[in-house]
């Protein structure tokens, strides 16, 4: 069995904690992106102005236009 010094153990624990925190942050960011996308699609389906949707969501007008085109297809 390999001997692990106390500073190695502490460093490993700190690394695991940092990894967890980074993973949580990435998950939050992905969730926010998904929520904005779902909101934009719902707004498009309600027929709201594309400029307004872009302003509210922070998406480019081009991205919103693409969502509008995609929402007319059977997949959305």
MARBA-3410 file (N, C-alpha, C, O; in Angstrom, 1 decimal):
76
0.8,-1.2,0.0,0.0,0.0,0.0,0.9,1.2,0.0,1.8,1.3,0.8 ~ 0.6,2.2,-0.9,1.4,3.4,-1.0,1.1,4.3,0.2,-0.1,4.5,0.6 ~ 2.1,4.9,0.7,2.0,5.8,1.8,1.6,7.2,1.2,2.3,7.7,0.3 ~ 0.6,7.8,1.8,0.2,9.1,1.4,0.4,10.1,2.5,-0.1,9.9,3.6 ~ 1.2,11.1,2.3,1.4,12.1,3.3,0.2,12.9,3.6,-0.7,13.0,2.7
0.2,13.6,4.7,-1.0,14.4,5.0,-1.2,15.6,4.0,-2.3,15.9,3.7 ~ -0.1,16.1,3.5,-0.2,17.2,2.6,-0.7,16.7,1.2,-1.5,17.5,0.5 ~ -0.4,15.5,0.9,-0.9,14.9,-0.4,-2.4,14.6,-0.2,-3.2,14.9,-1.2 ~ -2.8,14.1,0.9,-4.2,13.9,1.2,-5.0,15.2,1.2,-6.1,15.2,0.6 ~ -4.5,16.2,1.8,-5.2,17.5,1.8,-5.3,18.1,0.4,-6.3,18.6,0.0
-4.2,18.0,-0.4,-4.2,18.5,-1.7,-5.2,17.8,-2.6,-5.9,18.4,-3.4 ~ -5.3,16.4,-2.4,-6.3,15.6,-3.1,-7.7,16.1,-2.8,-8.6,16.2,-3.6 ~ -8.0,16.2,-1.5,-9.3,16.7,-1.0,-9.7,18.0,-1.6,-10.8,18.3,-2.0 ~ -8.7,19.0,-1.6,-8.9,20.3,-2.1,-9.2,20.2,-3.6,-10.1,20.9,-4.1 ~ -8.5,19.4,-4.3,-8.7,19.2,-5.8,-10.1,18.6,-6.1,-10.7,19.1,-7.0
-10.5,17.7,-5.2,-11.9,17.1,-5.4,-12.9,18.2,-5.2,-13.9,18.3,-5.9 ~ -12.7,19.0,-4.2,-13.7,20.1,-3.8,-13.7,21.1,-5.0,-14.8,21.6,-5.3 ~ -12.6,21.5,-5.5,-12.5,22.5,-6.6,-13.2,21.9,-7.8,-14.0,22.6,-8.5 ~ -13.0,20.6,-8.1,-13.7,19.9,-9.2,-15.2,19.9,-9.1,-15.9,20.1,-10.0 ~ -15.6,19.7,-7.8,-17.1,19.7,-7.6,-17.7,21.1,-7.8,-18.7,21.2,-8.5
-17.0,22.1,-7.3,-17.5,23.5,-7.5,-17.5,23.9,-9.0,-18.5,24.5,-9.4 ~ -16.5,23.5,-9.7,-16.5,23.8,-11.1,-17.6,23.0,-11.9,-18.2,23.6,-12.8 ~ -17.8,21.8,-11.5,-18.9,21.0,-12.1,-20.3,21.6,-11.8,-21.1,21.6,-12.7 ~ -20.5,22.1,-10.6,-21.7,22.7,-10.3,-21.9,24.0,-11.1,-23.0,24.3,-11.6 ~ -20.8,24.8,-11.2,-20.9,26.0,-12.0,-21.2,25.8,-13.5,-22.0,26.4,-14.1
-20.6,24.8,-14.0,-20.9,24.4,-15.4,-22.3,23.9,-15.6,-23.0,24.3,-16.5 ~ -22.8,23.2,-14.6,-24.2,22.7,-14.7,-25.2,23.9,-14.6,-26.2,23.9,-15.3 ~ -24.9,24.9,-13.7,-25.7,26.0,-13.6,-25.8,26.8,-15.0,-26.8,27.2,-15.4 ~ -24.6,27.0,-15.6,-24.5,27.7,-16.8,-25.3,27.0,-17.9,-26.0,27.6,-18.7 ~ -25.2,25.7,-18.0,-25.9,24.9,-19.0,-27.4,25.0,-18.8,-28.2,25.1,-19.7
-27.8,24.9,-17.5,-29.2,25.1,-17.2,-29.8,26.4,-17.6,-30.9,26.5,-18.1 ~ -29.0,27.5,-17.3,-29.4,28.8,-17.7,-29.6,28.9,-19.2,-30.6,29.5,-19.7 ~ -28.6,28.3,-19.9,-28.7,28.4,-21.4,-30.0,27.6,-21.9,-30.7,28.1,-22.8 ~ -30.2,26.5,-21.3,-31.4,25.7,-21.7,-32.7,26.4,-21.4,-33.6,26.4,-22.2 ~ -32.7,27.1,-20.2,-33.9,27.8,-19.9,-34.2,29.0,-20.8,-35.3,29.2,-21.2
-33.1,29.7,-21.2,-33.3,30.8,-22.1,-33.7,30.3,-23.5,-34.6,30.9,-24.1 ~ -33.2,29.2,-23.9,-33.6,28.6,-25.2,-35.1,28.2,-25.1,-35.8,28.5,-26.1 ~ -35.5,27.5,-24.1,-36.9,27.2,-23.9,-37.8,28.4,-23.9,-38.9,28.4,-24.5 ~ -37.4,29.4,-23.2,-38.2,30.7,-23.1,-38.3,31.3,-24.5,-39.4,31.7,-24.9 ~ -37.2,31.3,-25.3,-37.2,31.9,-26.6,-38.1,31.2,-27.5,-38.9,31.8,-28.3
-38.1,29.8,-27.5,-38.9,29.0,-28.3,-40.4,29.3,-27.9,-41.2,29.4,-28.8 ~ -40.7,29.3,-26.7,-42.1,29.6,-26.2,-42.6,31.0,-26.7,-43.7,31.1,-27.1 ~ -41.7,32.0,-26.7,-42.0,33.3,-27.1,-42.3,33.3,-28.6,-43.2,34.0,-29.1 ~ -41.4,32.6,-29.4,-41.6,32.5,-30.8,-43.0,31.9,-31.1,-43.7,32.3,-32.0 ~ -43.3,30.8,-30.4,-44.6,30.1,-30.6,-45.8,31.0,-30.3,-46.8,30.8,-30.9
-45.6,31.9,-29.4,-46.7,32.8,-29.0,-46.8,34.0,-30.0,-47.7,34.8,-30.0 ~ -45.8,34.0,-31.0,-45.9,35.0,-32.0,-45.3,36.4,-31.6,-45.6,37.4,-32.2 ~ -44.5,36.4,-30.5,-43.9,37.7,-30.1,-42.9,38.2,-31.1,-42.3,37.5,-31.9 ~ -42.7,39.5,-31.1,-41.7,40.2,-32.0,-40.3,39.6,-31.8,-39.9,39.5,-30.6 ~ -39.7,39.3,-32.9,-38.3,38.6,-32.8,-37.3,39.6,-32.2,-36.4,39.1,-31.5
-37.4,40.9,-32.4,-36.5,41.8,-31.8,-36.6,41.8,-30.3,-35.6,41.9,-29.6 ~ -37.9,41.7,-29.8,-38.1,41.7,-28.4,-37.6,40.4,-27.8,-36.9,40.4,-26.7 ~ -37.8,39.3,-28.5,-37.2,38.0,-28.0,-35.7,38.1,-27.9,-35.1,37.6,-26.9 ~ -35.1,38.6,-28.9,-33.6,38.8,-28.9,-33.2,39.6,-27.7,-32.2,39.3,-27.0 ~ -33.9,40.7,-27.5,-33.5,41.6,-26.4,-33.7,40.9,-25.0,-32.8,41.1,-24.1
-34.8,40.2,-24.8,-35.1,39.6,-23.5,-34.1,38.5,-23.3,-33.7,38.3,-22.1 ~ -33.8,37.7,-24.3,-33.0,36.5,-24.0,-31.5,36.7,-24.2,-30.7,35.9,-23.6 ~ -31.2,37.8,-24.9,-29.8,38.0,-25.1,-29.2,37.3,-26.3,-28.0,37.4,-26.6 ~ -30.1,36.6,-27.0,-29.7,35.9,-28.3,-29.6,37.0,-29.4,-30.2,38.0,-29.3 ~ -28.8,36.6,-30.4,-28.8,37.5,-31.5,-30.1,37.4,-32.3,-30.8,36.4,-32.2
-30.4,38.4,-33.1,-31.6,38.4,-33.9,-31.6,37.2,-34.9,-32.6,36.5,-35.1 ~ -30.4,36.9,-35.4,-30.2,35.8,-36.3,-30.5,34.5,-35.6,-31.2,33.6,-36.2 ~ -30.1,34.3,-34.4,-30.4,33.1,-33.6,-31.9,33.0,-33.4,-32.4,31.9,-33.5 ~ -32.5,34.1,-33.1,-34.0,34.0,-32.8,-34.7,33.7,-34.1,-35.7,32.9,-34.1 ~ -34.2,34.3,-35.3,-34.8,33.9,-36.6,-34.7,32.5,-36.9,-35.6,31.8,-37.4
-33.5,31.9,-36.5,-33.3,30.4,-36.7,-34.3,29.6,-35.9,-34.9,28.6,-36.3 ~ -34.5,30.1,-34.6,-35.4,29.4,-33.7,-36.8,29.4,-34.3,-37.6,28.5,-34.2 ~ -37.2,30.6,-34.9,-38.5,30.8,-35.4,-38.7,29.8,-36.6,-39.7,29.2,-36.8 ~ -37.6,29.7,-37.5,-37.7,28.8,-38.6,-37.8,27.4,-38.1,-38.6,26.6,-38.7 ~ -37.0,27.0,-37.1,-37.1,25.7,-36.6,-38.4,25.3,-35.9,-38.8,24.2,-35.9
-39.0,26.3,-35.3,-40.3,26.1,-34.6,-41.4,25.7,-35.6,-42.4,25.2,-35.2 ~ -41.2,26.1,-36.8,-42.2,25.8,-37.9,-42.1,24.3,-38.4,-42.9,23.8,-39.1 ~ -41.0,23.7,-38.0,-40.8,22.3,-38.4,-41.4,21.4,-37.3,-41.6,21.8,-36.2 ~ -41.7,20.2,-37.7,-42.5,19.3,-36.8,-41.7,18.9,-35.5,-42.3,18.4,-34.6 ~ -40.3,19.1,-35.5,-39.5,18.7,-34.4,-39.7,19.5,-33.1,-39.3,19.0,-32.0
-40.2,20.7,-33.2,-40.2,21.6,-32.0,-41.7,21.8,-31.6,-41.9,22.5,-30.6
END
